[in-house]
Amino acid sequence: MSEIIEKIFESSLWNSRFVVLLAVIFGLVGAISLFTVASFDVFDTAQNVFFTYYNHEHSETFHQDVVGGVIGAVDLYLIGVVMLLFAFGLYELFISDIDAAREGGEKENKILAIHSLDQLKDKISKVIVMVLVVTFFQKVGHTEYHGALEMLYLALSVTAISVGLYFLSKVGHHD
């Protein structure tokens, strides 16, 4: 009798992993939503560029606004990529390998291949850092500088980000 209860319990416990499908499905919905919003933002920015130049009525901050709009869309796209990585990673870790990603020969899709939680965390954290970098540059584009000290701070910030990105690119590479 205890063997039957143990088998039922273990089977139920193992099948409870399918609750992860909720995170996978809604992660995909979130990614699609972010891609859609970002695409509309790019479309709106392009539309504003066309009509502003067509009417010859652009403001002093026109270029900054255009760059900010595009960078904001890139930010949303990157966050959408985080959601995709999250959804694919959870599915591969808890449910099954994605067979469609492995079809077509021996070349495996390395971007979406997730084999451990550490690998998923590493990929997501790299994209999140890129989101932060893009957000930083979006804010920098709208900042006014009034002195040499502020320009020095900007240069130091860009240098720190460059050094950080360099070391981030070295993480996970085992030569």
Backbone as a printed PyTorch tensor [residue, N CA C, xyz], in Angstrom:
tensor([[[  0.8120,  -1.2060,   0.0000],
         [  0.0000,   0.0000,   0.0000],
         [  0.8550,   1.2690,   0.0000]],

        [[  1.9180,   1.2860,   0.8030],
         [  2.7740,   2.4730,   0.8650],
         [  3.5160,   2.6910,  -0.4530]],

        [[  3.8060,   1.5910,  -1.1780],
         [  4.4550,   1.7370,  -2.4770],
         [  3.5250,   2.4310,  -3.4750]],

        [[  2.2450,   2.1160,  -3.4130],
         [  1.2680,   2.7430,  -4.3150],
         [  1.1390,   4.2290,  -3.9940]],

        [[  1.0600,   4.5520,  -2.7020],
         [  0.9610,   5.9580,  -2.2890],
         [  2.2240,   6.7060,  -2.7040]],

        [[  3.3760,   6.0860,  -2.5240],
         [  4.6350,   6.7150,  -2.9180],
         [  4.6680,   6.9560,  -4.4250]],

        [[  4.2320,   5.9770,  -5.2050],
         [  4.2070,   6.1330,  -6.6630],
         [  3.2780,   7.2610,  -7.0940]],

        [[  2.0960,   7.3050,  -6.4830],
         [  1.1290,   8.3690,  -6.8050],
         [  1.6960,   9.7240,  -6.4180]],

        [[  2.2900,   9.8130,  -5.2320],
         [  2.8590,  11.0800,  -4.7750],
         [  3.9960,  11.5300,  -5.6790]],

        [[  4.9080,  10.6410,  -6.0060],
         [  6.0370,  10.9950,  -6.8610],
         [  5.5730,  11.3970,  -8.2560]],

        [[  4.5840,  10.6870,  -8.7610],
         [  4.0360,  11.0410, -10.0770],
         [  3.3930,  12.4230, -10.0360]],

        [[  2.6290,  12.6860,  -8.9880],
         [  1.9950,  14.0080,  -8.8360],
         [  3.0490,  15.0990,  -8.6830]],

        [[  4.0600,  14.8060,  -7.8920],
         [  5.1350,  15.7740,  -7.6890],
         [  5.8460,  16.0690,  -9.0050]],

        [[  6.1550,  15.0490,  -9.7680],
         [  6.8350,  15.2360, -11.0490],
         [  5.9600,  16.0070, -12.0340]],

        [[  4.6870,  15.7070, -12.0740],
         [  3.7760,  16.3860, -13.0020],
         [  3.4570,  17.8190, -12.5800]],

        [[  3.7440,  18.1610, -11.3300],
         [  3.4930,  19.5330, -10.8800],
         [  4.4000,  20.5300, -11.5840]],

        [[  5.4470,  20.0430, -12.2410],
         [  6.3380,  20.9320, -12.9940],
         [  5.6090,  21.6240, -14.1300]],

        [[  4.4790,  21.0690, -14.5550],
         [  3.7290,  21.6700, -15.6490],
         [  3.0940,  23.0080, -15.2780]],

        [[  3.0960,  23.3600, -13.9960],
         [  2.6090,  24.6790, -13.5920],
         [  3.5100,  25.7690, -14.1770]],

        [[  4.7350,  25.4010, -14.5270],
         [  5.6820,  26.3290, -15.1590],
         [  5.1390,  26.8100, -16.5050]],

        [[  4.2560,  26.0360, -17.1260],
         [  3.6610,  26.4380, -18.4020],
         [  2.9550,  27.7890, -18.2950]],

        [[  2.4080,  28.0940, -17.1150],
         [  1.7850,  29.4180, -16.9330],
         [  2.8110,  30.5330, -17.1430]],

        [[  3.9780,  30.3770, -16.5360],
         [  5.0340,  31.3860, -16.7050],
         [  5.5090,  31.4320, -18.1550]],

        [[  5.5820,  30.2870, -18.8120],
         [  6.0160,  30.2380, -20.2050],
         [  5.0080,  30.9610, -21.0900]],

        [[  3.7350,  30.6320, -20.9330],
         [  2.6890,  31.2370, -21.7740],
         [  2.6200,  32.7410, -21.5480]],

        [[  2.5780,  33.1590, -20.3000],
         [  2.4640,  34.5910, -20.0320],
         [  3.7610,  35.3360, -20.3040]],

        [[  4.9030,  34.6500, -20.2230],
         [  6.1570,  35.2490, -20.6530],
         [  6.1280,  35.5440, -22.1460]],

        [[  5.5910,  34.6210, -22.9240],
         [  5.4450,  34.8440, -24.3710],
         [  4.4550,  35.9680, -24.6590]],

        [[  3.3620,  36.0000, -23.9130],
         [  2.3810,  37.0810, -24.0900],
         [  3.0280,  38.4240, -23.7630]],

        [[  3.8130,  38.4710, -22.6910],
         [  4.5200,  39.7000, -22.3310],
         [  5.5000,  40.1210, -23.4030]],

        [[  6.2480,  39.1580, -23.9620],
         [  7.2260,  39.4690, -25.0110],
         [  6.5170,  40.0070, -26.2480]],

        [[  5.4470,  39.3680, -26.6580],
         [  4.6980,  39.8240, -27.8290],
         [  4.1400,  41.2180, -27.5820]],

        [[  3.6480,  41.4590, -26.3730],
         [  3.1140,  42.7840, -26.0300],
         [  4.2060,  43.8480, -26.1180]],

        [[  5.3770,  43.5460, -25.5750],
         [  6.4840,  44.5030, -25.6130],
         [  6.9500,  44.7620, -27.0440]],

        [[  7.0440,  43.7110, -27.8510],
         [  7.4420,  43.8930, -29.2510],
         [  6.4210,  44.7420, -29.9970]],

        [[  5.1440,  44.5410, -29.6980],
         [  4.0910,  45.3080, -30.3620],
         [  4.1630,  46.7850, -29.9720]],

        [[  4.2830,  47.0430, -28.6690],
         [  4.3610,  48.4300, -28.2020],
         [  5.5930,  49.1210, -28.7700]],

        [[  6.7290,  48.4370, -28.7570],
         [  7.9630,  49.0220, -29.2940],
         [  7.8240,  49.3160, -30.7850]],

        [[  7.1740,  48.4330, -31.5080],
         [  6.9750,  48.6500, -32.9490],
         [  6.0870,  49.8600, -33.1970]],

        [[  5.0360,  50.0160, -32.3950],
         [  4.1870,  51.2050, -32.5190],
         [  4.9630,  52.4680, -32.1770]],

        [[  5.8490,  52.3860, -31.1730],
         [  6.6780,  53.5470, -30.8270],
         [  7.5830,  53.9440, -31.9870]],

        [[  8.1940,  52.9660, -32.6350],
         [  9.0450,  53.2650, -33.7850],
         [  8.2150,  53.8560, -34.9140]],

        [[  7.0420,  53.2900, -35.1270],
         [  6.1550,  53.8080, -36.1770],
         [  5.7610,  55.2550, -35.8740]],

        [[  5.3860,  55.5320, -34.6260],
         [  5.0170,  56.9000, -34.2390],
         [  6.1900,  57.8590, -34.4150]],

        [[  7.3820,  57.4210, -34.0280],
         [  8.5680,  58.2680, -34.1910],
         [  8.8260,  58.5490, -35.6660]],

        [[  8.7430,  57.5110, -36.4910],
         [  8.9510,  57.6920, -37.9260],
         [  7.8860,  58.6140, -38.5220]],

        [[  6.6640,  58.4600, -38.0700],
         [  5.5720,  59.3130, -38.5480],
         [  5.8280,  60.7700, -38.1530]],

        [[  6.2580,  60.9960, -36.9250],
         [  6.5750,  62.3520, -36.4740],
         [  7.7330,  62.9480, -37.2700]],

        [[  8.7370,  62.1160, -37.5600],
         [  9.8680,  62.5950, -38.3570],
         [  9.3770,  63.0290, -39.7310]],

        [[  8.5750,  62.2090, -40.3630],
         [  8.0950,  62.5150, -41.7100],
         [  7.2790,  63.8070, -41.7230]],

        [[  6.3040,  63.9120, -40.8220],
         [  5.4240,  65.0850, -40.8360],
         [  6.1490,  66.3490, -40.3770]],

        [[  7.0990,  66.2030, -39.4440],
         [  7.8420,  67.3670, -38.9900],
         [  8.7230,  67.9010, -40.1090]],

        [[  9.4230,  67.0240, -40.7850],
         [ 10.2720,  67.4690, -41.8910],
         [  9.4450,  67.9290, -43.0880]],

        [[  8.3070,  67.3040, -43.2770],
         [  7.4320,  67.6920, -44.3830],
         [  6.9160,  69.1150, -44.1900]],

        [[  6.6010,  69.4560, -42.9440],
         [  6.0690,  70.7960, -42.6210],
         [  7.1720,  71.7870, -42.2580]],

        [[  8.4130,  71.3350, -42.1860],
         [  9.5530,  72.1990, -41.8410],
         [  9.3460,  72.8990, -40.5030]],

        [[  8.8130,  72.1870, -39.5260],
         [  8.5210,  72.7930, -38.2140],
         [  9.1320,  71.9570, -37.0890]],

        [[ 10.4260,  71.7620, -37.0840],
         [ 10.9740,  70.9740, -35.9840],
         [ 11.5880,  71.8830, -34.9230]],

        [[ 11.5070,  71.4030, -33.6800],
         [ 11.9660,  72.1860, -32.5280],
         [ 13.4660,  71.9810, -32.3060]],

        [[ 13.9840,  72.6680, -31.2920],
         [ 15.4060,  72.5530, -30.9500],
         [ 15.7500,  71.1500, -30.4480]],

        [[ 14.8000,  70.5040, -29.8150],
         [ 15.0530,  69.1750, -29.2490],
         [ 14.5850,  68.0530, -30.1770]],

        [[ 14.3430,  68.3860, -31.4310],
         [ 13.7910,  67.4030, -32.3640],
         [ 14.6880,  66.1700, -32.4830]],

        [[ 15.9810,  66.3720, -32.6990],
         [ 16.8870,  65.2410, -32.8740],
         [ 16.9720,  64.3910, -31.6060]],

        [[ 17.0140,  65.0490, -30.4660],
         [ 17.0400,  64.3160, -29.1990],
         [ 15.7540,  63.5170, -29.0110]],

        [[ 14.6300,  64.0920, -29.4010],
         [ 13.3500,  63.3860, -29.2700],
         [ 13.2980,  62.1570, -30.1750]],

        [[ 13.8190,  62.2910, -31.3900],
         [ 13.8280,  61.1580, -32.3200],
         [ 14.7290,  60.0450, -31.7890]],

        [[ 15.9320,  60.4070, -31.3830],
         [ 16.8610,  59.4180, -30.8450],
         [ 16.2840,  58.7880, -29.5790]],

        [[ 15.6830,  59.6010, -28.7200],
         [ 15.0690,  59.0770, -27.4950],
         [ 13.9340,  58.1140, -27.7970]],

        [[ 13.1220,  58.4280, -28.8050],
         [ 12.0240,  57.5380, -29.1740],
         [ 12.5210,  56.1990, -29.6880]],

        [[ 13.5430,  56.2380, -30.5180],
         [ 14.0940,  54.9900, -31.0630],
         [ 14.7950,  54.1870, -29.9660]],

        [[ 15.5630,  54.8650, -29.1260],
         [ 16.2510,  54.1620, -28.0400],
         [ 15.2400,  53.5790, -27.0550]],

        [[ 14.1610,  54.3000, -26.8010],
         [ 13.1080,  53.7570, -25.9390],
         [ 12.5110,  52.4850, -26.5180]],

        [[ 12.3340,  52.4510, -27.8370],
         [ 11.8130,  51.2530, -28.4880],
         [ 12.8180,  50.1010, -28.3810]],

        [[ 14.0970,  50.4110, -28.5530],
         [ 15.1290,  49.3770, -28.4170],
         [ 15.0910,  48.7990, -27.0050]],

        [[ 14.8870,  49.6570, -26.0250],
         [ 14.7570,  49.2270, -24.6400],
         [ 13.6190,  48.2160, -24.4920]],

        [[ 12.4680,  48.5390, -25.0670],
         [ 11.3170,  47.6310, -24.9840],
         [ 11.5970,  46.3160, -25.7150]],

        [[ 12.2590,  46.4060, -26.8640],
         [ 12.6170,  45.1770, -27.5840],
         [ 13.5300,  44.2940, -26.7340]],

        [[ 14.5070,  44.9130, -26.0760],
         [ 15.4240,  44.1380, -25.2370],
         [ 14.7020,  43.4860, -24.0570]],

        [[ 13.7710,  44.1960, -23.4590],
         [ 13.0040,  43.6060, -22.3610],
         [ 12.1350,  42.4680, -22.8980]],

        [[ 11.6180,  42.6160, -24.1200],
         [ 10.8870,  41.5250, -24.7660],
         [ 11.7740,  40.3090, -24.9630]],

        [[ 13.0340,  40.5440, -25.3200],
         [ 13.9830,  39.4430, -25.4720],
         [ 14.2090,  38.7490, -24.1270]],

        [[ 14.2810,  39.5210, -23.0490],
         [ 14.4020,  38.9290, -21.7140],
         [ 13.2270,  37.9970, -21.4530]],

        [[ 12.0260,  38.4580, -21.8010],
         [ 10.8390,  37.6230, -21.5870],
         [ 10.8900,  36.3510, -22.4370]],

        [[ 11.3680,  36.4630, -23.6850],
         [ 11.5040,  35.2750, -24.5350],
         [ 12.5200,  34.2950, -23.9550]],

        [[ 13.6830,  34.8130, -23.5620],
         [ 14.6980,  33.9470, -22.9610],
         [ 14.1590,  33.2510, -21.7150]],

        [[ 13.4330,  33.9960, -20.9110],
         [ 12.8370,  33.4610, -19.6980],
         [ 11.8590,  32.3370, -20.0350]],

        [[ 10.9650,  32.5790, -21.0030],
         [  9.9640,  31.5800, -21.3690],
         [ 10.6200,  30.3290, -21.9590]],

        [[ 11.5460,  30.5230, -22.9060],
         [ 12.2160,  29.3730, -23.5210],
         [ 13.0270,  28.6010, -22.4880]],

        [[ 13.7420,  29.3390, -21.6490],
         [ 14.5770,  28.6920, -20.6440],
         [ 13.7760,  27.8670, -19.6610]],

        [[ 12.6830,  28.4310, -19.1550],
         [ 11.8420,  27.6700, -18.2270],
         [ 11.2680,  26.4240, -18.8910]],

        [[ 10.8400,  26.5750, -20.1410],
         [ 10.2720,  25.4270, -20.8510],
         [ 11.3160,  24.3240, -21.0070]],

        [[ 12.5170,  24.6970, -21.4310],
         [ 13.5460,  23.6800, -21.6350],
         [ 14.0300,  23.0680, -20.3220]],

        [[ 14.0540,  23.8420, -19.2660],
         [ 14.5270,  23.3080, -17.9900],
         [ 13.5030,  22.4140, -17.2990]],

        [[ 12.2320,  22.7770, -17.3880],
         [ 11.2320,  22.0660, -16.6020],
         [ 10.3230,  21.1460, -17.3970]],

        [[ 10.1430,  21.4090, -18.6840],
         [  9.1790,  20.6280, -19.4540],
         [  9.8900,  19.6960, -20.4360]],

        [[ 10.5210,  20.2720, -21.4560],
         [ 11.1390,  19.4490, -22.4950],
         [ 12.0430,  20.3190, -23.3600]],

        [[ 12.9780,  19.6690, -24.0450],
         [ 13.7650,  20.3920, -25.0440],
         [ 12.8400,  20.8170, -26.1800]],

        [[ 13.1440,  21.9410, -26.8000],
         [ 12.3450,  22.4260, -27.9200],
         [ 12.8950,  21.7710, -29.1780]],

        [[ 12.1580,  20.7880, -29.6760],
         [ 12.6310,  19.9970, -30.8180],
         [ 12.8020,  20.8430, -32.0740]],

        [[ 11.9300,  21.8080, -32.2860],
         [ 12.0060,  22.6410, -33.4930],
         [ 13.3160,  23.4190, -33.5570]],

        [[ 13.9050,  23.7350, -32.4070],
         [ 15.1710,  24.4720, -32.3760],
         [ 16.3380,  23.5860, -32.8050]],

        [[ 16.1720,  22.2780, -32.7090],
         [ 17.2520,  21.3580, -33.0270],
         [ 17.1040,  20.7210, -34.4100]],

        [[ 16.0030,  20.9860, -35.0850],
         [ 15.7920,  20.4340, -36.4180],
         [ 16.6860,  21.1400, -37.4210]],

        [[ 17.0300,  20.4560, -38.4700],
         [ 17.8170,  21.0770, -39.5230],
         [ 19.2940,  20.7720, -39.4390]],

        [[ 19.6540,  19.7210, -38.7520],
         [ 21.0640,  19.3330, -38.7460],
         [ 21.6830,  19.4010, -37.3720]],

        [[ 23.0240,  19.3160, -37.3890],
         [ 23.7520,  19.2620, -36.1190],
         [ 23.9650,  20.6250, -35.4920]],

        [[ 23.7000,  21.6940, -36.2350],
         [ 23.9000,  23.0400, -35.7000],
         [ 22.7330,  23.4050, -34.7790]],

        [[ 23.0300,  23.5580, -33.4980],
         [ 22.0120,  23.8770, -32.5050],
         [ 21.9220,  25.3810, -32.3140]],

        [[ 20.7180,  25.8690, -32.0670],
         [ 20.5270,  27.2910, -31.8040],
         [ 21.0800,  27.5910, -30.4130]],

        [[ 22.2390,  28.2050, -30.3510],
         [ 22.9270,  28.4510, -29.0850],
         [ 22.2870,  29.5640, -28.2640]],

        [[ 21.6110,  30.4830, -28.9350],
         [ 21.0300,  31.6100, -28.2060],
         [ 19.9330,  31.1550, -27.2680]],

        [[ 19.0890,  30.2650, -27.7360],
         [ 17.9460,  29.8450, -26.9390],
         [ 18.1720,  28.5400, -26.1880]],

        [[ 19.3120,  27.9020, -26.3750],
         [ 19.5970,  26.6500, -25.6850],
         [ 19.9320,  26.9450, -24.2240]],

        [[ 19.1260,  26.4180, -23.3430],
         [ 19.3130,  26.6160, -21.9070],
         [ 19.4240,  25.2310, -21.2700]],

        [[ 20.5360,  24.9850, -20.5490],
         [ 20.7420,  23.6650, -19.9600],
         [ 20.8090,  23.6930, -18.4350]],

        [[ 20.8130,  24.8950, -17.8500],
         [ 20.8330,  24.9910, -16.3870],
         [ 20.2560,  26.3440, -15.9640]],

        [[ 19.8860,  26.4190, -14.6990],
         [ 19.3820,  27.6890, -14.1740],
         [ 20.4630,  28.7630, -14.2040]],

        [[ 21.7080,  28.3720, -13.9820],
         [ 22.8100,  29.3440, -14.0520],
         [ 22.9580,  29.9190, -15.4510]],

        [[ 22.7990,  29.0850, -16.4590],
         [ 22.8810,  29.5420, -17.8440],
         [ 21.7360,  30.4990, -18.1510]],

        [[ 20.5300,  30.1690, -17.6940],
         [ 19.3630,  31.0520, -17.8930],
         [ 19.5970,  32.3860, -17.1960]],

        [[ 20.0640,  32.3200, -15.9550],
         [ 20.3440,  33.5410, -15.1900],
         [ 21.4000,  34.3880, -15.8810]],

        [[ 22.4440,  33.7580, -16.4070],
         [ 23.5240,  34.4740, -17.0800],
         [ 23.0140,  35.1870, -18.3270]],

        [[ 22.2290,  34.4890, -19.1380],
         [ 21.7160,  35.1000, -20.3710],
         [ 20.7630,  36.2460, -20.0690]],

        [[ 19.8760,  36.0500, -19.1040],
         [ 18.9230,  37.1010, -18.7590],
         [ 19.6450,  38.2980, -18.1560]],

        [[ 20.6230,  38.0500, -17.2950],
         [ 21.3280,  39.1760, -16.6590],
         [ 22.1020,  39.9940, -17.6890]],

        [[ 22.6620,  39.3490, -18.7140],
         [ 23.3720,  40.0980, -19.7510],
         [ 22.4160,  41.0070, -20.5190]],

        [[ 21.2300,  40.5000, -20.8140],
         [ 20.2710,  41.3350, -21.5390],
         [ 19.7680,  42.4630, -20.6450]],

        [[ 19.5730,  42.1880, -19.3670],
         [ 19.1320,  43.2370, -18.4390],
         [ 20.1940,  44.3330, -18.3440]],

        [[ 21.4660,  43.9590, -18.3020],
         [ 22.5250,  44.9640, -18.2880],
         [ 22.4670,  45.8050, -19.5560]],

        [[ 22.2100,  45.1750, -20.6910],
         [ 22.0890,  45.9360, -21.9430],
         [ 20.9040,  46.8950, -21.8840]],

        [[ 19.8020,  46.4750, -21.2670],
         [ 18.6560,  47.3660, -21.0900],
         [ 19.0620,  48.5790, -20.2570]],

        [[ 19.8110,  48.3460, -19.1990],
         [ 20.2600,  49.4510, -18.3500],
         [ 21.2000,  50.3900, -19.1050]],

        [[ 22.0710,  49.8280, -19.9340],
         [ 22.9820,  50.6580, -20.7300],
         [ 22.1820,  51.5100, -21.7110]],

        [[ 21.2240,  50.8940, -22.3870],
         [ 20.4040,  51.6430, -23.3480],
         [ 19.6200,  52.7380, -22.6320]],

        [[ 19.0600,  52.4240, -21.4740],
         [ 18.3250,  53.4280, -20.6890],
         [ 19.2440,  54.5670, -20.2700]],

        [[ 20.4710,  54.2360, -19.8650],
         [ 21.4440,  55.2600, -19.5000],
         [ 21.6700,  56.2190, -20.6680]],

        [[ 21.9120,  55.6650, -21.8530],
         [ 22.1890,  56.5180, -23.0040],
         [ 20.9670,  57.3040, -23.4400]],

        [[ 19.7870,  56.7670, -23.1840],
         [ 18.5650,  57.5330, -23.4750],
         [ 18.4840,  58.7440, -22.5450]],

        [[ 18.7810,  58.5430, -21.2740],
         [ 18.7590,  59.6530, -20.3070],
         [ 19.8560,  60.6710, -20.6090]],

        [[ 21.0340,  60.1900, -21.0020],
         [ 22.1480,  61.0800, -21.3150],
         [ 21.7970,  61.9920, -22.4840]],

        [[ 21.0430,  61.4540, -23.4350],
         [ 20.6650,  62.2470, -24.6080],
         [ 19.7710,  63.4210, -24.2710]],

        [[ 19.0480,  63.3520, -23.1600],
         [ 18.1360,  64.4290, -22.7740],
         [ 18.6920,  65.3130, -21.6630]],

        [[ 19.9470,  65.0870, -21.2830],
         [ 20.5550,  65.8460, -20.1950],
         [ 21.2960,  67.0570, -20.7640]],

        [[ 21.1800,  68.1690, -20.0550],
         [ 21.9310,  69.3690, -20.4340],
         [ 23.1600,  69.4740, -19.5370]],

        [[ 24.2950,  69.7980, -20.1390],
         [ 25.5500,  69.9000, -19.4070],
         [ 25.9580,  71.3640, -19.3320]],

        [[ 26.3030,  71.8080, -18.1130],
         [ 26.5890,  73.2280, -17.8880],
         [ 28.0280,  73.5020, -17.4840]],

        [[ 28.8650,  72.4880, -17.5020],
         [ 30.2440,  72.7570, -17.1080],
         [ 31.1540,  71.5950, -17.4140]],

        [[ 32.4330,  71.8530, -17.2450],
         [ 33.4510,  70.8440, -17.5360],
         [ 33.3490,  69.6560, -16.5790]],

        [[ 32.9800,  69.9010, -15.3240],
         [ 32.8700,  68.8160, -14.3550],
         [ 31.7670,  67.8340, -14.7610]],

        [[ 30.6520,  68.3480, -15.2370],
         [ 29.5720,  67.4750, -15.6880],
         [ 29.9870,  66.6600, -16.9110]],

        [[ 30.7520,  67.2580, -17.7990],
         [ 31.2570,  66.5280, -18.9630],
         [ 32.2580,  65.4470, -18.5260]],

        [[ 33.0520,  65.7470, -17.4960],
         [ 33.9780,  64.7560, -16.9600],
         [ 33.2060,  63.5730, -16.3760]],

        [[ 32.1360,  63.8650, -15.6350],
         [ 31.2880,  62.8010, -15.0860],
         [ 30.7010,  61.9440, -16.2040]],

        [[ 30.2720,  62.5710, -17.2910],
         [ 29.7410,  61.8290, -18.4290],
         [ 30.8260,  60.9170, -19.0120]],

        [[ 32.0260,  61.4520, -19.2060],
         [ 33.1240,  60.6590, -19.7550],
         [ 33.4650,  59.4860, -18.8370]],

        [[ 33.4850,  59.7350, -17.5300],
         [ 33.7680,  58.6550, -16.5760],
         [ 32.6630,  57.5970, -16.5980]],

        [[ 31.4270,  58.0410, -16.7360],
         [ 30.2990,  57.0990, -16.8060],
         [ 30.3970,  56.2170, -18.0410]],

        [[ 30.6830,  56.8150, -19.1730],
         [ 30.8190,  56.0460, -20.4180],
         [ 31.9940,  55.0800, -20.3140]],

        [[ 33.0920,  55.5210, -19.7180],
         [ 34.2460,  54.6490, -19.5280],
         [ 33.8970,  53.4810, -18.6100]],

        [[ 33.2000,  53.7530, -17.5190],
         [ 32.8080,  52.6910, -16.5830],
         [ 31.8870,  51.6840, -17.2710]],

        [[ 30.9610,  52.1690, -18.0780],
         [ 30.0620,  51.2620, -18.8020],
         [ 30.8550,  50.4230, -19.8020]],

        [[ 31.7960,  51.0340, -20.4910],
         [ 32.6150,  50.2990, -21.4610],
         [ 33.4180,  49.1990, -20.7830]],

        [[ 34.0330,  49.5230, -19.6630],
         [ 34.8130,  48.5270, -18.9220],
         [ 33.8890,  47.4100, -18.4220]],

        [[ 32.7330,  47.7910, -17.9130],
         [ 31.7690,  46.7880, -17.4470],
         [ 31.3090,  45.8720, -18.5600]],

        [[ 31.0170,  46.4380, -19.7230],
         [ 30.6000,  45.6130, -20.8630],
         [ 31.7240,  44.6900, -21.3320]],

        [[ 32.9540,  45.1780, -21.2780],
         [ 34.0900,  44.3410, -21.6500],
         [ 34.1550,  43.1130, -20.7470]],

        [[ 34.0780,  43.3230, -19.4390],
         [ 34.1510,  42.1940, -18.5130],
         [ 32.9110,  41.3080, -18.6030]],

        [[ 31.7690,  41.8940, -18.8760],
         [ 30.5470,  41.1140, -19.0440],
         [ 30.6610,  40.1980, -20.2620]],

        [[ 31.3560,  40.6580, -21.2950],
         [ 31.5240,  39.8180, -22.4910],
         [ 32.4350,  38.6300, -22.2040]],

        [[ 33.2610,  38.7410, -21.1930],
         [ 34.1770,  37.6380, -20.8360],
         [ 33.5040,  36.5930, -19.9500]],

        [[ 32.3770,  36.9210, -19.3340],
         [ 31.6880,  35.9950, -18.4430],
         [ 31.0840,  34.8560, -19.2670]],

        [[ 31.3020,  33.6500, -18.8180],
         [ 30.7080,  32.5000, -19.4800],
         [ 31.5300,  31.9210, -20.6080]],

        [[ 32.6340,  32.5820, -20.9850],
         [ 33.5080,  32.0480, -22.0320],
         [ 34.6200,  31.2350, -21.3770]],

        [[ 34.6410,  29.9630, -21.6600],
         [ 35.6680,  29.0930, -21.0890],
         [ 36.5690,  28.6230, -22.2170]],

        [[ 37.7070,  29.2960, -22.3740],
         [ 38.6470,  28.9280, -23.4370],
         [ 39.6640,  27.9310, -22.9540]]])
